[in-house]
């Protein structure tokens, strides 16, 4: 091949590839920042509701259950609806003041130590179909049968496993529950069906106290799910700079012109000599 034509062809391919790559990489990265709730001067840990928050999301961020969140905030209704900007109580911490100098108190007579309360708890696990892949359980995302749940106490004092099933009553809790579980620290492991991919971590560490009822959710998504680009909201779509788009267009036009030039230069030239009608190459 003619070196000149080879050089033009190489420049054409390079411009086309760069023109396609430039707009695709012009989108800005979007990162969601989760505000951290800190204790106030009175020891209360408060959280301000952000756009898109739900009771389940707020409870998951702060390591508590939805029931505990509702107990701390008696004004939450049955549906646990949240309003942007609403102030929620997440927990309380004890504040220890600086001791002041004074006379030593008279020692009190020893008292009998109370017998520590012992009892059992309940751990409920939900394996749900995470349609949108956001790792948060929505009301429209159903439970998935065919999974396996294992709950094991870290010291080996308790271990149990169950398969996930879908209850016949749609109003009932859609997950499975382990009852009469001793208080302690547990490791929860989930096995998912073959035709699903996980959208959350499939291992979870949990501390439970006597009388608690803990709920933990794990998300999975079918391998056959195809993203619906038409359902993407304008806020979710990547933002593209118009300057990069215009520059990419010019590069594509330049590449097309070089390609046309290379095609024309590769054709054999011809002329008609006089009136003889003989074609000379």
HUHUZI-V246868 format. One record per residue. PHI is phi in degrees with one decimal (NA if undefined). PSI is psi in degrees with one decimal (NA if undefined). Layout:
PHI & PSI
PHI & PSI
This chain:
NA & 145.2
-57.9 & 128.8
-58.2 & -34.2
-64.3 & -45.7
-65.7 & -37.3
-63.0 & -41.0
-65.4 & -43.0
-64.5 & -41.6
-64.1 & -39.8
-64.9 & -41.3
-64.9 & -37.0
-61.9 & -48.4
-64.0 & -39.9
-64.0 & -42.5
-66.3 & -40.8
-63.6 & -45.5
-64.4 & -41.2
-67.8 & -36.8
-66.0 & -34.9
-76.8 & -32.5
-75.6 & -34.9
-63.0 & -51.7
-66.5 & -31.7
-68.6 & -23.3
-104.8 & 13.8
-88.9 & -6.6
-72.6 & 140.5
-84.6 & 142.0
-73.2 & 138.0
-114.3 & 127.8
-126.7 & 129.3
-85.2 & 127.0
-104.4 & 123.2
-95.5 & 115.8
-65.3 & 142.0
-98.0 & 126.6
-81.7 & 131.9
-121.5 & 152.3
-65.1 & 143.5
-87.6 & -175.0
-67.0 & -23.2
-91.6 & 5.2
88.4 & -5.2
-82.6 & 138.7
-100.8 & 112.5
-111.0 & 151.8
-135.7 & 133.7
-95.3 & 125.2
-63.3 & 130.7
-103.1 & 162.1
-56.8 & 133.8
84.6 & 0.4
-71.5 & 149.2
-134.2 & 165.4
-59.4 & -40.4
-63.3 & -41.6
-67.4 & -44.3
-63.6 & -42.6
-64.9 & -41.1
-65.4 & -38.3
-62.4 & -37.8
-101.8 & 8.4
70.8 & 31.2
-125.9 & 171.0
-92.8 & 164.5
-63.4 & -38.4
-61.5 & -41.5
-65.5 & -37.7
-62.6 & -41.2
-70.8 & -34.2
-65.9 & -36.6
-74.2 & -23.2
-126.7 & 89.4
-66.8 & -17.2
-79.0 & -9.5
-69.2 & 133.4
-78.6 & -176.6
-62.6 & -37.3
-79.2 & -5.6
56.5 & 45.2
-76.3 & 139.7
-115.6 & 150.5
-118.5 & 135.0
-56.6 & 131.6
90.2 & -7.6
-66.9 & 142.0
-96.6 & 125.0
-116.5 & 141.9
-88.7 & 120.9
-97.1 & -31.7
178.7 & -178.0
-132.2 & 144.2
-124.3 & 147.8
-85.3 & 134.4
-104.5 & 121.7
-96.5 & 119.6
-79.5 & 164.5
-76.5 & 124.2
-67.8 & 145.5
-105.9 & 152.0
-69.3 & 144.1
-176.8 & -179.0
-66.9 & 147.6
-70.0 & 131.2
-70.3 & 152.9
-71.9 & 128.0
-60.6 & 133.6
-83.6 & 153.4
-64.0 & 145.9
-62.7 & 142.1
-113.5 & 153.6
-70.2 & 136.1
-72.0 & 132.3
-67.6 & 149.7
-70.2 & 122.9
-61.4 & 141.9
-76.3 & 130.0
-123.5 & 150.7
-176.8 & -164.4
-121.5 & 169.5
-133.5 & -179.4
-132.9 & 131.6
-117.5 & 121.6
-115.7 & 132.8
-123.4 & 134.3
-118.4 & 124.1
-103.9 & 112.3
-121.6 & 157.8
-84.2 & 106.0
-83.7 & 81.6
-54.1 & -49.0
-89.2 & -2.3
69.3 & 21.9
-92.7 & 5.2
66.3 & 13.6
-120.7 & 135.3
-78.3 & 118.8
-95.9 & 162.2
-64.2 & -27.6
-88.1 & -0.3
-97.2 & 113.1
-81.7 & 168.4
-73.1 & 159.2
-120.9 & 129.4
-90.2 & 163.3
93.3 & 1.8
-92.3 & 173.2
-130.7 & 132.1
-116.9 & 131.5
-122.9 & 129.7
-120.4 & 121.3
-134.2 & 128.9
-74.2 & 139.6
-61.5 & -28.6
-92.9 & 5.6
79.5 & 13.0
-78.0 & -17.1
-149.9 & 141.0
-156.4 & 131.7
-154.0 & 157.8
-143.5 & 147.8
-144.6 & 155.7
-92.2 & 145.4
-78.4 & 135.8
-134.3 & 162.1
-102.2 & 118.4
-67.0 & 150.7
-68.9 & -31.6
-85.6 & 113.3
-67.1 & -19.1
-84.3 & -13.5
-78.3 & 165.4
-61.8 & 128.2
-82.2 & -10.5
-92.4 & -166.2
-116.9 & 149.0
-122.3 & 141.7
-105.1 & 113.3
-97.2 & 163.0
54.8 & 42.9
-90.5 & 126.8
-63.2 & 149.3
-65.3 & 150.5
155.3 & -165.6
-106.0 & 129.7
-126.6 & 154.8
-116.9 & 123.4
-106.3 & 126.5
-123.3 & 139.0
-121.0 & 132.0
-106.8 & 131.0
-109.6 & 158.1
-60.3 & 158.4
-64.4 & -31.1
-91.9 & 23.9
-128.4 & 154.8
-116.1 & 143.2
-75.3 & 143.8
-111.4 & -4.3
-132.6 & 169.1
-65.9 & 135.8
-91.4 & 9.0
-128.0 & 138.5
-145.7 & 133.6
-98.4 & 136.3
-141.6 & 133.6
-107.8 & 128.4
-127.8 & 144.7
-108.0 & 162.2
-59.9 & 133.1
90.7 & -8.4
-75.2 & 159.2
-132.1 & 106.6
-98.3 & 139.0
-122.7 & 128.3
-129.5 & 135.5
-117.1 & 141.9
-125.6 & 133.9
-104.3 & 140.1
-136.7 & 160.7
-137.6 & 138.6
-63.0 & 141.4
-68.5 & -16.1
-91.1 & 0.1
-70.2 & 131.7
-112.1 & 129.6
-62.6 & 134.4
-93.6 & 98.0
-68.6 & -25.0
-68.9 & -23.5
-86.6 & -1.2
-72.3 & 128.4
-77.7 & 159.1
-58.2 & -32.4
-68.8 & -29.4
-82.3 & -21.1
-73.6 & 141.2
-65.0 & 140.5
-87.0 & 134.2
-119.8 & 131.6
-69.7 & 131.5
-64.4 & -27.7
-65.2 & -42.9
-64.5 & -36.8
-64.6 & -44.2
-64.5 & -43.6
-61.1 & -41.1
-63.5 & -37.2
-64.5 & -42.7
-63.2 & -39.4
-63.9 & -38.9
-66.1 & -40.5
-64.5 & -41.5
-61.8 & -40.3
-63.4 & -39.5
-64.1 & -39.6
-64.5 & -42.7
-63.0 & -38.0
-64.0 & -41.5
-63.7 & -40.7
-62.9 & -42.7
-63.6 & -36.4
-68.6 & -41.4
-68.0 & -39.2
-69.3 & -20.5
-84.2 & -12.0
-79.5 & 142.4
-70.8 & 135.7
-80.4 & 149.0
-141.1 & 147.3
-140.3 & 151.7
-96.9 & 128.3
-92.6 & 114.3
53.9 & -139.2
-109.7 & 12.3
-71.4 & -20.7
76.4 & 10.0
-90.3 & 128.0
-86.2 & 119.8
-105.1 & 134.2
-109.1 & NA
